[in-house]
Amino acid sequence: MLVKTFGSAVYGVEAITITIEVNVSSGANYYIVGLPDNAVKESLQRVESAIKSNDYTMPRTKIVVNMAPADIKKSGSAFDLPIAIGILGASDQIVKPDDLDKYVIMGELSLDGTVQPIKGALPIAIQARKEGFKALIVPNANVKEAAMVNNLQVFGVNTLQEVLDIINNPAAHSPVQVNTRESFYESQYHFDFDFDDVKGQENIKRALEIAAAGGHNAILIGPPGAGKTMLAKRLPTILPPLTLQEALETTKIHSVAGKLPADASLISKRPFRSPHHTVSDAALVGGGGIPQPGEISLAHNGVLFLDELPEFKRTVLEVMRQPMEERRVTISRAKVALDFPANFMLIASMNPCPCGYYNHPEKECTCAPGAVQKYLNKVSGPLLDRIDLHVEVTPVSFNELSSKTAGEKSESIRQRVMQARDIQLKRYKETPGMYANAQMSSQQIQQYCAISTAGAALLKRAMEKLNLSARAYDRILKVSRTIADLDASQDIRPEHLAEAIQYRSLDREGWAG
């Protein structure tokens, strides 16, 4: 007897429906065809044990399992459940085998018939609704994630027997209901950190406020213990909250990567990713036989923090250059090319020299002559070209550390950032996908960053006196546009340019002696 069940394979951040055809006929041996990998081929051992453990019979005849379309590679253990249901249906052990075409079924089976979690439940649910399936059956651990999709019945199961009960008597079971919007909006502003924890460092807070308002990349340069990491971790608390569409995009990526916590639904806060400096280039940008998203995609719509930037391998940093410009990464293999979104803010931190105390107001630098420049040269010019703000972080004095005065809360800073972002949204409403000043092209800089004669004279003097490189010119104009937006000013005034100029430390010739 031939029976069809339906599963789903995840490629990139999208899902493809897979038809699993099971034919039980006279003969011997089991066969799985349709380009399965080893994890799929091994499923028959798990399926047989699970079927027997639940007091059903594994047919002792010829079983052929075909996974169509046959030219797409099938990987992972999540096809165990639809294969098991197909075998039981083809051997007349299901009361209503004709109803199987209403369901997309996914799950990994343990030997006792327990259903284990899967990756990518959200894109699978979106594709199931798109193709008109009545219901989706997934492991209980993934049910909240999948139930975010409207107009699709989602059932969570713990065992193989529960799946059979739903198929044989669906009226006796209720699909899971999740109020996505309510839980999403409730948890948007709950943070573990706040800027009022930071003592002093008002100039650094201001720089991060500008970075958040314009979507600018930033690098923090200062000695050990000056607070670079502490400040960077608090940046997501002042960014505008995720929109529902952004949250859905972000959740899909984390779902595919298997990074969602147990019983998680929609991601409500902007992600903050901080990979260790030993990370490989594939782990950072994504990769693998069947490509998986890397850290830059997991930071989509959020912040990627690279602590101790010069300690990262040069090849790792260089692979980021194209994704930072295009805001997506394309990973190509012989038979497939996948796009992962990578629209993130890069925040990096570094010591000014190997010992960490170059330009320190109190401690003396012990590095050999030329060591400072050699250390800074570990970070390439093209990468620094993509970083708008260079911020020098100085140590906090004892008086500031011991002060009982509370700093400004993240909520207050976030309000100013959101007002500046609203100005930018209106400015770029005719340009799809553009929402912040950091995304401006050279043509848009000329259009939106006009400066007065006094401003032009100031910028010229600064570039000549400080020996700023040519690449600093556009960056200064972009940042000054954001500072003007924070000031609710339509024009870029000389004081806005003056503040932007001070954020180009590493462009000054001779900065490292």
GUGURO-916749 format. One record per residue (C-alpha): residue number from 1; residue in one letter; chain; x, y, z. Coordinates in Angstrom, 3 decimals. Layout:
BEGIN
i  aa  ch  X  Y  Z
NUM  a  A  X  Y  Z
...
This chain:
BEGIN
i  aa  ch  X  Y  Z
1  m  A  0.000  0.000  0.000
2  l  A  1.269  3.520  -0.864
3  v  A  0.811  6.384  1.634
4  k  A  2.057  9.977  1.488
5  t  A  2.987  12.111  4.484
6  f  A  4.418  15.620  4.449
7  g  A  7.461  17.107  6.157
8  s  A  9.636  20.130  5.538
9  a  A  13.325  20.864  4.882
10  v  A  14.888  24.185  5.881
11  y  A  17.292  25.889  3.474
12  g  A  18.665  29.237  4.540
13  v  A  15.815  30.858  6.463
14  e  A  13.074  29.406  4.253
15  a  A  11.404  25.981  4.271
16  i  A  10.590  23.609  1.392
17  t  A  7.767  21.087  1.739
18  i  A  8.956  17.487  1.347
19  t  A  6.562  14.712  0.273
20  i  A  7.442  11.428  1.977
21  e  A  6.039  8.491  -0.009
22  v  A  6.025  5.137  1.787
23  n  A  5.245  1.929  -0.072
24  v  A  4.923  -1.392  1.773
25  s  A  4.907  -4.332  -0.657
26  s  A  5.995  -7.953  -0.969
27  g  A  9.696  -8.571  -0.679
28  a  A  12.395  -7.803  1.884
29  n  A  14.640  -4.975  3.138
30  y  A  14.109  -1.301  3.833
31  y  A  15.139  1.495  1.450
32  i  A  15.231  5.288  1.794
33  v  A  15.724  7.191  -1.477
34  g  A  15.556  10.856  -2.466
35  l  A  19.054  12.121  -1.572
36  p  A  19.021  11.450  2.210
37  d  A  22.118  12.052  4.342
38  n  A  23.368  9.581  6.952
39  a  A  21.134  10.992  9.716
40  v  A  18.051  10.343  7.542
41  k  A  19.251  6.858  6.528
42  e  A  19.728  5.931  10.172
43  s  A  16.145  6.940  10.938
44  l  A  14.799  3.450  10.118
45  q  A  16.561  2.024  13.183
46  r  A  14.995  4.685  15.435
47  v  A  11.613  4.352  13.708
48  e  A  11.531  0.544  14.106
49  s  A  12.358  0.729  17.803
50  a  A  9.800  3.519  18.410
51  i  A  7.031  1.617  16.574
52  k  A  7.685  -1.575  18.566
53  s  A  7.924  0.327  21.877
54  n  A  4.398  1.679  21.294
55  d  A  2.952  -1.823  20.642
56  y  A  2.637  -1.419  16.865
57  t  A  4.085  -3.742  14.238
58  m  A  7.028  -3.001  11.989
59  p  A  6.259  -4.652  8.616
60  r  A  8.631  -7.499  7.707
61  t  A  8.212  -6.880  4.002
62  k  A  9.797  -4.514  1.490
63  i  A  9.537  -0.863  2.542
64  v  A  10.525  1.924  0.152
65  v  A  10.582  5.495  1.475
66  n  A  10.927  8.187  -1.210
67  m  A  11.536  11.812  -0.233
68  a  A  10.476  14.177  -3.004
69  p  A  11.683  16.358  -4.619
70  a  A  14.491  13.836  -5.024
71  d  A  17.128  16.338  -6.200
72  i  A  17.190  18.292  -2.894
73  k  A  19.459  16.937  -0.161
74  k  A  17.571  15.895  2.981
75  s  A  19.458  16.171  6.256
76  g  A  18.886  15.765  9.956
77  s  A  16.769  13.565  12.159
78  a  A  13.544  15.598  12.029
79  f  A  12.097  13.310  9.315
80  d  A  11.805  10.375  11.773
81  l  A  8.219  11.186  12.705
82  p  A  6.701  11.554  9.195
83  i  A  8.524  8.372  8.096
84  a  A  7.118  6.441  11.086
85  i  A  3.587  7.725  10.444
86  g  A  3.953  6.833  6.760
87  i  A  4.995  3.262  7.588
88  l  A  2.090  2.824  10.016
89  g  A  -0.325  4.259  7.434
90  a  A  0.991  2.059  4.599
91  s  A  0.639  -1.033  6.804
92  d  A  -3.020  -0.223  7.758
93  q  A  -2.311  0.585  11.399
94  i  A  -3.861  4.084  11.233
95  v  A  -7.628  4.505  11.308
96  k  A  -7.707  7.448  8.863
97  p  A  -4.669  7.194  6.541
98  d  A  -6.471  9.353  3.940
99  d  A  -6.302  12.335  6.324
100  l  A  -2.506  12.405  6.331
101  d  A  -2.416  14.922  3.462
102  k  A  -3.864  17.581  5.808
103  y  A  -0.806  17.616  8.084
104  v  A  2.830  18.627  8.000
105  i  A  4.549  16.427  10.585
106  m  A  8.099  16.934  11.917
107  g  A  10.030  15.486  14.842
108  e  A  12.960  13.321  15.889
109  l  A  12.110  9.994  17.536
110  s  A  13.827  8.419  20.501
111  l  A  13.935  4.615  20.679
112  d  A  10.984  4.584  23.100
113  g  A  8.808  6.769  20.844
114  t  A  9.465  10.080  22.629
115  v  A  9.529  13.064  20.259
116  q  A  12.620  15.295  20.437
117  p  A  12.862  19.016  19.438
118  i  A  13.721  20.155  15.920
119  k  A  15.281  23.233  14.310
120  g  A  13.405  25.695  12.111
121  a  A  9.846  25.198  13.401
122  l  A  8.886  28.806  12.575
123  p  A  9.818  28.796  8.835
124  i  A  8.241  25.319  8.582
125  a  A  4.970  26.690  10.000
126  i  A  5.056  29.706  7.665
127  q  A  5.513  27.434  4.630
128  a  A  2.782  25.039  5.794
129  r  A  0.275  27.894  6.022
130  k  A  1.414  29.250  2.664
131  e  A  0.744  25.893  0.975
132  g  A  -2.688  25.496  2.542
133  f  A  -2.142  22.648  5.012
134  k  A  -4.751  22.334  7.723
135  a  A  -2.404  21.630  10.636
136  l  A  1.190  21.245  11.755
137  i  A  2.353  18.613  14.259
138  v  A  5.663  19.396  16.000
139  p  A  7.402  18.465  19.291
140  n  A  6.024  20.189  22.380
141  a  A  9.319  22.038  22.833
142  n  A  8.730  23.829  19.498
143  v  A  4.990  24.392  19.721
144  k  A  5.035  28.018  20.972
145  e  A  7.461  28.983  18.243
146  a  A  5.319  27.389  15.508
147  a  A  2.016  28.639  16.964
148  m  A  3.031  32.248  16.264
149  v  A  1.780  31.681  12.707
150  n  A  -1.882  32.646  12.294
151  n  A  -4.512  30.619  10.426
152  l  A  -2.753  27.303  11.016
153  q  A  -3.630  24.702  13.642
154  v  A  -0.496  23.700  15.547
155  f  A  -0.395  20.607  17.759
156  g  A  2.426  19.846  20.173
157  v  A  3.252  16.204  20.928
158  n  A  5.570  14.335  23.286
159  t  A  5.222  10.795  21.911
160  l  A  4.498  8.892  18.714
161  q  A  1.202  7.689  20.226
162  e  A  -0.012  11.287  20.669
163  v  A  0.528  11.918  16.940
164  l  A  -1.574  8.888  16.072
165  d  A  -4.316  10.002  18.492
166  i  A  -4.490  13.432  16.789
167  i  A  -4.682  11.910  13.283
168  n  A  -7.267  9.280  14.284
169  n  A  -9.444  11.648  16.335
170  p  A  -8.575  15.315  15.698
171  a  A  -11.797  16.619  17.282
172  a  A  -10.642  15.404  20.700
173  h  A  -7.541  17.604  20.634
174  s  A  -7.197  21.380  20.765
175  p  A  -4.504  23.248  18.849
176  v  A  -2.162  25.497  20.826
177  q  A  -3.078  29.196  20.897
178  v  A  -0.386  31.843  21.396
179  n  A  -1.138  35.553  21.719
180  t  A  1.983  36.618  19.864
181  r  A  1.485  40.361  20.034
182  e  A  0.604  40.494  23.703
183  s  A  3.648  38.525  24.890
184  f  A  5.850  40.392  22.384
185  y  A  4.919  43.899  23.522
186  e  A  4.970  42.945  27.228
187  s  A  8.625  41.886  27.227
188  q  A  10.089  44.488  24.859
189  y  A  11.422  46.820  27.560
190  h  A  12.638  44.323  30.170
191  f  A  16.443  44.521  30.205
192  d  A  19.056  43.110  32.565
193  f  A  21.274  46.176  32.066
194  d  A  20.749  49.915  32.136
195  f  A  22.923  52.932  31.353
196  d  A  22.325  54.345  34.827
197  d  A  24.697  51.602  36.096
198  v  A  27.589  53.365  34.338
199  k  A  29.506  55.902  36.411
200  g  A  30.979  58.827  34.499
201  q  A  31.894  58.223  30.821
202  e  A  29.379  60.837  29.649
203  n  A  31.243  61.389  26.381
204  i  A  31.157  57.642  25.609
205  k  A  27.439  57.467  26.369
206  r  A  26.922  60.362  23.984
207  a  A  28.908  58.573  21.255
208  l  A  26.831  55.394  21.673
209  e  A  23.641  57.472  21.591
210  i  A  24.750  58.887  18.219
211  a  A  25.635  55.376  17.005
212  a  A  22.203  54.080  18.018
213  a  A  20.369  57.047  16.486
214  g  A  22.037  56.685  13.074
215  g  A  22.728  52.940  12.993
216  h  A  26.461  53.675  12.888
217  n  A  29.230  51.174  13.537
218  a  A  31.601  52.199  16.342
219  i  A  34.924  51.189  17.836
220  l  A  35.881  51.883  21.460
221  i  A  39.616  52.338  22.122
222  g  A  40.916  52.470  25.664
223  p  A  42.961  50.790  28.414
224  p  A  41.869  47.654  30.285
225  g  A  39.131  48.252  32.851
226  a  A  37.923  51.545  31.350
227  g  A  34.414  50.147  30.807
228  k  A  34.375  49.357  27.064
229  t  A  32.569  46.008  27.404
230  m  A  30.192  47.333  30.064
231  l  A  29.119  50.187  27.785
232  a  A  28.748  47.979  24.704
233  k  A  26.487  45.496  26.529
234  r  A  24.091  48.331  27.328
235  l  A  23.744  49.523  23.732
236  p  A  20.678  47.342  22.939
237  t  A  18.809  49.063  25.794
238  i  A  18.818  52.384  23.909
239  l  A  18.028  51.055  20.433
240  p  A  14.460  51.433  19.119
241  p  A  12.335  48.370  19.952
242  l  A  11.915  45.684  17.320
243  t  A  8.924  45.965  15.038
244  l  A  6.792  42.832  14.665
245  q  A  8.236  42.219  11.194
246  e  A  11.822  42.590  12.445
247  a  A  11.073  40.246  15.352
248  l  A  9.721  37.628  12.954
249  e  A  12.837  37.865  10.741
250  t  A  15.128  37.583  13.755
251  t  A  13.210  34.655  15.253
252  k  A  13.351  32.744  11.950
253  i  A  17.146  32.976  11.882
254  h  A  17.515  31.837  15.500
255  s  A  14.995  29.051  14.882
256  v  A  16.950  27.720  11.894
257  a  A  20.191  27.845  13.888
258  g  A  18.570  26.064  16.851
259  k  A  19.399  28.993  19.154
260  l  A  15.909  29.651  20.518
261  p  A  15.547  28.703  24.199
262  a  A  13.058  26.010  25.202
263  d  A  9.406  27.100  24.962
264  a  A  10.451  30.398  23.346
265  s  A  8.074  32.319  21.114
266  l  A  8.873  35.577  19.334
267  i  A  12.219  37.279  20.061
268  s  A  11.209  40.616  21.565
269  k  A  14.596  42.320  22.139
270  r  A  17.325  43.199  19.696
271  p  A  19.983  40.470  19.710
272  f  A  23.432  41.089  21.167
273  r  A  26.058  38.639  19.907
274  s  A  29.583  38.621  21.310
275  p  A  31.693  35.843  19.714
276  h  A  35.096  34.980  21.198
277  h  A  38.147  36.111  19.252
278  t  A  38.995  32.475  18.393
279  v  A  35.868  32.259  16.191
280  s  A  36.387  30.862  12.672
281  d  A  35.315  32.685  9.522
282  a  A  32.600  30.051  8.849
283  a  A  31.227  30.460  12.382
284  l  A  31.157  34.237  11.964
285  v  A  29.532  34.573  8.522
286  g  A  27.879  31.147  8.261
287  g  A  28.701  27.935  6.467
288  g  A  28.691  24.159  6.578
289  g  A  27.731  21.428  4.105
290  i  A  24.165  22.674  4.262
291  p  A  24.901  26.316  5.195
292  q  A  23.776  27.518  8.605
293  p  A  23.609  31.161  9.744
294  g  A  26.693  32.564  11.459
295  e  A  27.129  35.167  14.173
296  i  A  26.574  38.122  11.836
297  s  A  23.168  36.707  10.849
298  l  A  22.275  35.872  14.456
299  a  A  22.978  39.576  15.160
300  h  A  20.510  40.631  12.410
301  n  A  18.488  43.667  13.577
302  g  A  20.760  43.892  16.616
303  v  A  24.369  44.347  17.719
304  l  A  27.515  42.345  16.924
305  f  A  30.160  43.067  19.558
306  l  A  33.770  42.130  18.791
307  d  A  35.798  42.491  21.986
308  e  A  39.587  42.852  21.599
309  l  A  39.298  43.404  17.837
310  p  A  43.020  43.013  16.919
311  e  A  43.033  39.523  18.496
312  f  A  40.621  38.209  15.856
313  k  A  42.276  36.450  12.920
314  r  A  42.684  38.814  10.003
315  t  A  40.871  36.455  7.610
316  v  A  37.883  36.398  9.962
317  l  A  37.614  40.188  10.002
318  e  A  38.053  40.531  6.248
319  v  A  35.096  38.243  5.434
320  m  A  32.839  40.762  7.203
321  r  A  33.590  43.586  4.801
322  q  A  31.087  42.667  2.078
323  p  A  28.217  41.718  4.452
324  m  A  28.656  45.050  6.271
325  e  A  28.076  46.904  3.001
326  e  A  25.321  44.721  1.514
327  r  A  23.617  43.877  4.841
328  r  A  23.292  40.254  3.796
329  v  A  25.671  37.345  3.225
330  t  A  25.551  34.871  0.336
331  i  A  27.009  31.420  0.979
332  s  A  27.584  29.392  -2.184
333  r  A  28.061  25.675  -2.504
334  a  A  28.295  23.439  -5.598
335  k  A  24.535  22.861  -5.759
336  v  A  23.066  25.641  -3.676
337  a  A  23.550  29.357  -2.911
338  l  A  21.766  30.696  0.149
339  d  A  21.221  34.264  1.343
340  f  A  21.175  35.072  5.043
341  p  A  20.212  38.559  6.267
342  a  A  22.983  40.381  8.157
343  n  A  21.742  43.875  8.972
344  f  A  23.645  44.508  12.200
345  m  A  25.429  47.290  14.067
346  l  A  29.092  46.504  14.633
347  i  A  30.531  47.624  17.961
348  a  A  34.193  46.763  18.478
349  s  A  36.583  47.390  21.331
350  m  A  40.360  47.311  21.535
351  n  A  43.312  48.346  23.645
352  p  A  45.450  51.111  22.115
353  c  A  48.583  48.930  22.280
354  p  A  49.708  45.428  23.387
355  c  A  50.253  46.479  27.008
356  g  A  47.057  48.527  26.969
357  y  A  48.366  51.804  28.384
358  y  A  49.361  53.929  25.369
359  n  A  48.052  57.520  25.927
360  h  A  47.020  56.570  29.492
361  p  A  46.880  59.668  31.748
362  e  A  48.623  57.927  34.684
363  k  A  50.298  54.656  33.641
364  e  A  53.251  54.462  31.310
365  c  A  53.194  52.408  28.102
366  t  A  55.870  49.679  28.150
367  c  A  55.619  48.671  24.481
368  a  A  58.704  48.680  22.252
369  p  A  59.080  51.401  19.582
370  g  A  56.803  50.689  16.643
371  a  A  54.767  48.111  18.591
372  v  A  51.748  50.421  18.869
373  q  A  51.530  50.967  15.115
374  k  A  52.081  47.252  14.468
375  y  A  49.266  46.413  16.879
376  l  A  46.860  48.878  15.234
377  n  A  47.791  47.550  11.791
378  k  A  46.222  44.204  12.718
379  v  A  42.914  45.904  11.879
380  s  A  42.832  46.655  8.157
381  g  A  42.075  50.066  6.684
382  p  A  39.105  48.788  4.612
383  l  A  37.468  47.464  7.781
384  l  A  38.069  50.714  9.687
385  d  A  36.603  52.504  6.664
386  r  A  33.277  50.883  7.485
387  i  A  33.334  52.078  11.107
388  d  A  31.872  55.558  11.477
389  l  A  32.782  56.422  15.073
390  h  A  36.207  55.989  16.682
391  v  A  35.744  56.664  20.394
392  e  A  38.614  57.039  22.859
393  v  A  37.619  55.651  26.266
394  t  A  39.476  57.057  29.273
395  p  A  39.607  55.522  32.775
396  v  A  36.981  56.576  35.289
397  s  A  38.246  58.630  38.245
398  f  A  37.713  57.533  41.846
399  n  A  35.381  60.476  42.511
400  e  A  33.114  59.416  39.659
401  l  A  33.173  55.749  40.698
402  s  A  32.283  56.557  44.301
403  s  A  29.599  59.080  43.397
404  k  A  26.085  58.271  44.630
405  t  A  24.488  60.280  41.837
406  a  A  22.512  58.031  39.478
407  g  A  23.248  58.341  35.765
408  e  A  20.698  58.910  33.020
409  k  A  18.456  55.911  32.440
410  s  A  18.422  53.988  29.171
411  e  A  14.732  54.822  28.762
412  s  A  15.452  58.561  28.485
413  i  A  18.247  58.039  25.952
414  r  A  16.064  55.621  23.966
415  q  A  13.349  58.245  23.605
416  r  A  15.813  60.659  21.965
417  v  A  17.114  57.895  19.710
418  m  A  13.586  56.998  18.593
419  q  A  12.777  60.630  17.802
420  a  A  15.907  60.838  15.613
421  r  A  15.015  57.553  13.905
422  d  A  11.509  58.873  13.156
423  i  A  13.066  61.839  11.344
424  q  A  15.183  59.431  9.286
425  l  A  12.247  57.156  8.458
426  k  A  10.398  60.125  6.972
427  r  A  13.514  61.264  5.102
428  y  A  14.086  57.866  3.468
429  k  A  10.468  56.752  3.039
430  e  A  10.885  56.706  -0.748
431  t  A  13.863  54.315  -0.521
432  p  A  12.782  50.735  0.336
433  g  A  14.817  49.026  3.047
434  m  A  16.543  52.219  4.154
435  y  A  15.882  53.547  7.638
436  a  A  19.092  55.096  9.046
437  n  A  21.773  57.623  8.144
438  a  A  24.502  54.968  8.202
439  q  A  23.005  53.478  5.030
440  m  A  23.419  56.653  2.952
441  s  A  25.188  56.353  -0.402
442  s  A  27.559  59.019  -1.775
443  q  A  24.717  60.490  -3.816
444  q  A  22.425  60.666  -0.785
445  i  A  25.186  62.289  1.274
446  q  A  25.322  65.112  -1.286
447  q  A  21.529  65.407  -1.168
448  y  A  20.930  65.293  2.596
449  c  A  24.225  66.507  4.096
450  a  A  24.575  70.013  2.685
451  i  A  26.746  72.214  4.911
452  s  A  27.109  75.969  5.182
453  t  A  30.155  77.958  4.111
454  a  A  31.260  78.188  7.751
455  g  A  30.844  74.426  8.143
456  a  A  32.830  73.724  4.966
457  a  A  35.647  75.962  6.200
458  l  A  35.678  74.169  9.576
459  l  A  35.785  70.746  7.910
460  k  A  38.603  71.839  5.592
461  r  A  40.689  73.162  8.499
462  a  A  40.108  69.977  10.492
463  m  A  41.157  67.714  7.648
464  e  A  44.308  69.720  7.019
465  k  A  45.317  70.268  10.658
466  l  A  44.534  66.743  11.902
467  n  A  45.763  65.086  8.699
468  l  A  42.453  63.233  8.333
469  s  A  42.328  60.766  5.485
470  a  A  39.982  61.183  2.547
471  r  A  37.831  58.281  3.701
472  a  A  36.951  60.260  6.843
473  y  A  35.079  62.905  4.825
474  d  A  31.883  60.935  4.099
475  r  A  31.845  59.412  7.565
476  i  A  32.026  62.837  9.216
477  l  A  29.091  64.064  7.118
478  k  A  26.983  60.977  7.955
479  v  A  27.630  61.304  11.679
480  s  A  27.004  65.063  11.639
481  r  A  23.645  64.404  9.934
482  t  A  22.720  62.086  12.822
483  i  A  23.852  64.634  15.429
484  a  A  21.670  67.247  13.696
485  d  A  18.725  64.805  13.788
486  l  A  19.230  64.280  17.529
487  d  A  19.157  68.062  17.818
488  a  A  15.961  68.141  15.659
489  s  A  17.808  70.453  13.286
490  q  A  17.076  70.462  9.578
491  d  A  20.501  71.949  8.804
492  i  A  23.926  70.613  9.714
493  r  A  25.484  73.390  11.768
494  p  A  29.227  73.911  12.477
495  e  A  28.844  72.567  16.034
496  h  A  27.401  69.316  14.644
497  l  A  30.402  68.968  12.327
498  a  A  32.822  69.759  15.171
499  e  A  31.389  66.954  17.296
500  a  A  31.511  64.500  14.377
501  i  A  35.161  65.356  13.642
502  q  A  36.286  64.295  17.107
503  y  A  35.032  60.746  16.421
504  r  A  37.744  60.024  13.798
505  s  A  40.677  59.255  16.113
506  l  A  42.211  56.435  14.092
507  d  A  42.162  58.464  10.876
508  r  A  44.594  61.011  12.271
509  e  A  48.055  60.449  10.885
510  g  A  50.511  59.928  13.685
511  w  A  47.817  58.936  16.218
512  a  A  49.985  55.985  17.226
513  g  A  53.167  58.035  17.455
